[in-house]
Amino acid sequence: MLKRYEKFLQKFDKRLERYFEEHCEFIKCRQGCSMCCEVGEYPFSRLEAEYLMQGFIKLPEEIKSKVKNNIKDLKQKHPKMYQCPFLIDKSCCVYPYRGLVCRIHGLAWYDENENKIKLPYCVNKGLNYSKVFDRQTGEVFLPNPVTENLKIDSILRCEDAEIYNLEPGEIRPLIKWFD
């Protein structure tokens, strides 16, 4: 299953690459910027959590220890929103194994269920899409948002996911996978 998921990710990442290129004038994401990873809930499917752990297993012991301590601290505090435990020194220590929510961070996309454009949190900090967002009114003046539904459950049930016969399992906040 994880090999099929990996092949699916290769195809999905190519689509995301195209979206990021199409929106490059609005995106301020750069290496070292970790705002998306500093406060969130990070929904992960069972499949994504298993894949993430494949990356964790390969980490040096020193980094594994830091991640374990981060998880332990979060479990004791029980916050609703938290910093991703895999964020070490403002960098994702399991980047190639990151979840779908991590891969789509930074993009604006149209949510047809809510009939509105979803923007990344950093728009409020004057970063991604701030040129096309009116903070006073909440209006977004983006003529071409990504039209693909970028909710995790939709991605995991899209046509490409069906081709790879993925079985994503339950979706829950990342930290809940460590109960």
C-alpha positions in Angstrom: 0.0 0.0 0.0 2.8 2.5 0.9 4.5 1.9 -2.5 1.2 2.7 -4.3 0.7 5.8 -2.1 4.3 6.9 -3.0 3.5 6.6 -6.7 0.3 8.5 -6.2 2.2 11.3 -4.4 4.7 11.6 -7.3 1.7 12.3 -9.6 0.0 14.5 -7.1 3.2 16.5 -6.5 3.4 17.2 -10.2 -0.1 18.8 -10.1 0.9 20.8 -7.1 4.1 22.0 -8.7 2.0 23.3 -11.6 -0.4 25.1 -9.2 2.5 26.7 -7.4 4.0 27.8 -10.7 0.6 29.3 -11.9 0.4 31.3 -8.6 4.0 32.1 -8.1 3.3 35.9 -8.2 1.1 35.5 -5.0 3.3 33.0 -3.1 6.0 34.1 -0.7 6.9 30.6 0.6 10.7 30.1 0.9 13.0 27.7 2.6 13.1 28.6 6.3 9.5 29.9 6.4 7.6 27.6 8.6 4.6 29.6 9.5 2.2 26.9 8.2 3.9 24.4 10.5 3.9 26.5 13.6 0.2 26.6 14.4 -2.3 24.1 13.1 -4.2 20.9 13.6 -2.7 19.0 10.6 -5.3 16.4 9.5 -3.6 13.1 8.5 -5.2 9.9 7.2 -4.0 6.6 8.6 -2.2 6.0 5.3 -0.4 9.3 5.6 0.6 8.7 9.2 2.0 5.3 8.2 4.0 6.9 5.4 5.2 9.7 7.7 6.5 7.1 10.1 8.6 5.5 7.3 10.5 8.8 7.2 10.7 9.0 11.0 12.3 5.6 11.2 15.1 6.8 8.9 16.0 9.9 11.0 19.2 10.1 13.1 18.6 9.2 16.7 19.2 12.8 17.9 16.4 14.1 15.7 14.1 11.2 16.6 14.6 12.1 20.2 13.6 15.7 19.6 10.5 14.6 17.7 9.6 12.2 20.5 10.0 15.0 23.1 7.9 17.3 21.0 5.1 14.7 20.9 5.4 14.0 24.6 5.1 17.7 25.4 2.0 18.1 23.1 0.4 15.0 24.6 0.8 16.5 28.1 -0.6 19.9 27.1 -3.5 18.7 24.8 -3.7 21.8 22.7 -6.2 22.1 19.9 -3.7 24.0 17.7 0.0 23.3 17.9 3.3 23.3 16.2 4.0 20.2 14.1 6.2 17.9 16.2 8.3 17.2 13.1 9.3 20.8 12.8 12.9 21.0 14.0 14.9 24.3 13.7 12.2 25.7 11.4 12.5 22.8 9.0 10.5 19.7 8.4 12.7 16.7 9.4 10.6 14.3 7.4 9.9 16.5 4.4 9.7 13.9 1.6 7.3 11.9 3.8 5.1 14.9 4.8 1.3 14.7 4.6 -1.0 16.1 2.0 -2.0 19.1 4.2 1.7 20.0 4.3 2.0 19.7 0.5 -0.9 22.0 -0.2 0.1 24.6 2.4 0.4 28.0 0.8 -2.1 27.6 -2.0 -5.4 29.3 -2.5 -8.2 27.1 -3.8 -11.9 27.3 -4.5 -14.1 25.3 -2.1 -17.3 24.7 -3.9 -19.0 23.3 -0.8 -18.5 26.6 1.0 -18.6 28.6 -2.3 -15.5 30.6 -1.4 -11.8 30.8 -2.0 -9.7 29.2 0.8 -6.6 31.1 1.6 -3.5 30.1 3.6 -3.3 31.5 7.1 -0.2 33.5 6.2 -2.3 35.9 4.2 -3.1 37.5 7.5 0.6 38.2 8.0 0.9 39.9 4.6 2.4 36.9 2.9 0.8 34.5 0.3 -2.1 36.1 -1.7 -2.0 39.3 0.4 -2.0 41.3 -2.9 -5.4 39.9 -3.7 -7.0 39.9 -0.3 -8.8 42.8 1.4 -8.4 42.2 5.1 -11.1 44.7 5.9 -13.9 43.0 3.9 -12.4 39.5 3.6 -12.9 39.7 -0.1 -10.5 37.8 -2.4 -9.7 39.2 -5.9 -8.1 36.1 -7.4 -9.4 35.4 -10.9 -7.9 31.9 -11.1 -7.8 30.0 -7.8 -7.0 26.3 -7.9 -10.3 24.6 -8.7 -9.3 21.2 -7.5 -10.8 20.4 -4.1 -7.8 20.3 -1.9 -9.4 18.9 1.2 -7.6 15.9 2.4 -10.5 13.5 2.1 -11.2 14.7 -1.4 -7.6 14.3 -2.5 -7.5 10.7 -1.1 -10.6 9.8 -3.0 -9.9 11.5 -6.3 -9.6 9.7 -9.6 -5.8 9.3 -9.2 -6.2 7.9 -5.8 -8.7 5.4 -7.1 -6.2 4.4 -9.9 -3.7 3.4 -7.2 -6.4 1.7 -5.1 -5.5 3.7 -2.0 -7.2 2.8 1.3 -6.6 6.0 3.3 -8.4 5.0 6.5 -9.6 7.4 9.2 -8.5 11.1 9.1 -7.7 12.8 12.4 -5.3 15.5 13.7 -1.7 14.4 13.5 -1.1 14.4 17.2 -4.0 12.0 17.7 -2.1 9.3 15.8 0.3 9.1 18.8 -2.4 8.2 21.4 
